[in-house]
């Protein structure tokens, strides 16, 4: 965390906005950060960011207001599984973040999803995992019980 703060302080001029929902006493709050100036700093910051939370999504817009259909689909898939506590970064706010995350993952499109620091894929991969049941298993590995699994148990 301290390295991210140092990078943030060094790179105030670029102005990236970050949306990170957090539960605190039943309230959801968001925060902003300004970071990312040099390519090496971008890669270091991205490495720190994807490790910080169980689920991280780089998307166009925010979960409350997705700005493309693919980002909206990722938000809806996570919502169907009851995953509400995840970090989301709006790549439309910073072109360096947008290009940096593509280089970091070696994946050309946005959105991008990470579980515990590991790159999962984009909308197509998450949709496929949702359809074949793999997403429930991956969430279980993260200690997250899928709402769909709970609903299935209740219907039996």
FENNORUR-V109410 format. One record per residue. N is the residue number from 1. PHI is phi in whole degrees, 0 to 359 (* if undefined). D_CENTER is the distance of its C-alpha to the mean C-alpha in Angstrom with 1 decimal. Layout:
{{N & PHI & D_CENTER} {N & PHI & D_CENTER}}
//
This chain:
{{1 & * & 16.9} {2 & 298 & 20.2} {3 & 295 & 19.5} {4 & 295 & 16.5} {5 & 294 & 18.9} {6 & 297 & 21.6} {7 & 297 & 19.6} {8 & 300 & 18.6} {9 & 297 & 22.2} {10 & 289 & 23.4} {11 & 243 & 21.4} {12 & 304 & 21.8} {13 & 292 & 23.3} {14 & 274 & 20.3} {15 & 69 & 18.6} {16 & 285 & 14.9} {17 & 258 & 13.4} {18 & 229 & 10.3} {19 & 247 & 9.4} {20 & 227 & 8.7} {21 & 289 & 10.5} {22 & 220 & 12.9} {23 & 271 & 15.9} {24 & 218 & 19.1} {25 & 60 & 22.4} {26 & 82 & 21.1} {27 & 253 & 19.7} {28 & 260 & 16.2} {29 & 233 & 15.9} {30 & 237 & 13.8} {31 & 220 & 14.3} {32 & 239 & 14.6} {33 & 219 & 14.9} {34 & 239 & 17.0} {35 & 199 & 16.7} {36 & 75 & 16.9} {37 & 234 & 20.5} {38 & 250 & 21.6} {39 & 304 & 20.2} {40 & 295 & 20.7} {41 & 296 & 19.1} {42 & 298 & 16.0} {43 & 296 & 15.8} {44 & 296 & 16.5} {45 & 297 & 14.0} {46 & 296 & 11.2} {47 & 301 & 12.7} {48 & 292 & 12.7} {49 & 299 & 9.2} {50 & 289 & 7.8} {51 & 274 & 10.8} {52 & 289 & 10.6} {53 & 235 & 8.5} {54 & 298 & 9.0} {55 & 234 & 5.7} {56 & 230 & 2.5} {57 & 233 & 1.6} {58 & 261 & 4.8} {59 & 216 & 7.2} {60 & 267 & 10.8} {61 & 96 & 11.4} {62 & 235 & 9.9} {63 & 303 & 9.7} {64 & 286 & 13.3} {65 & 213 & 14.3} {66 & 296 & 12.6} {67 & 252 & 14.7} {68 & 206 & 15.0} {69 & 297 & 15.8} {70 & 291 & 13.3} {71 & 296 & 10.3} {72 & 299 & 12.5} {73 & 299 & 13.1} {74 & 298 & 9.6} {75 & 301 & 9.6} {76 & 293 & 13.1} {77 & 298 & 12.8} {78 & 299 & 10.4} {79 & 297 & 13.0} {80 & 300 & 15.8} {81 & 271 & 15.0} {82 & 79 & 14.8} {83 & 270 & 11.2} {84 & 247 & 10.9} {85 & 261 & 9.9} {86 & 215 & 6.2} {87 & 271 & 4.9} {88 & 232 & 4.1} {89 & 242 & 6.2} {90 & 277 & 9.1} {91 & 285 & 10.7} {92 & 288 & 13.9} {93 & 280 & 14.7} {94 & 207 & 15.3} {95 & 294 & 16.7} {96 & 293 & 16.6} {97 & 295 & 12.8} {98 & 301 & 12.8} {99 & 285 & 15.4} {100 & 297 & 14.4} {101 & 290 & 11.1} {102 & 295 & 13.4} {103 & 291 & 16.0} {104 & 300 & 13.9} {105 & 268 & 12.8} {106 & 58 & 16.1} {107 & 231 & 14.5} {108 & 279 & 15.9} {109 & 238 & 13.7} {110 & 242 & 10.7} {111 & 277 & 8.4} {112 & 228 & 7.0} {113 & 242 & 5.4} {114 & 235 & 6.3} {115 & 244 & 8.5} {116 & 47 & 10.4} {117 & 84 & 10.2} {118 & 260 & 11.2} {119 & 291 & 10.2} {120 & 266 & 10.5} {121 & 149 & 10.9} {122 & 257 & 10.6} {123 & 301 & 11.8} {124 & 298 & 15.1} {125 & 291 & 14.3} {126 & 297 & 12.2} {127 & 297 & 15.2} {128 & 298 & 17.6} {129 & 297 & 16.3} {130 & 296 & 16.5} {131 & 292 & 20.0} {132 & 264 & 21.4} {133 & 90 & 20.2} {134 & 295 & 18.3} {135 & 296 & 15.1} {136 & 301 & 17.2} {137 & 292 & 18.4} {138 & 295 & 15.1} {139 & 295 & 13.9} {140 & 300 & 17.4} {141 & 298 & 17.0} {142 & 274 & 14.2} {143 & 84 & 16.7} {144 & 249 & 15.2} {145 & 271 & 18.0} {146 & 293 & 17.2} {147 & 297 & 18.9} {148 & 294 & 20.3} {149 & 295 & 22.0} {150 & 296 & 23.5} {151 & 295 & 24.8} {152 & 295 & 26.3} {153 & 297 & 28.1} {154 & 292 & 29.4} {155 & 283 & 30.8} {156 & 273 & 32.9}}
//
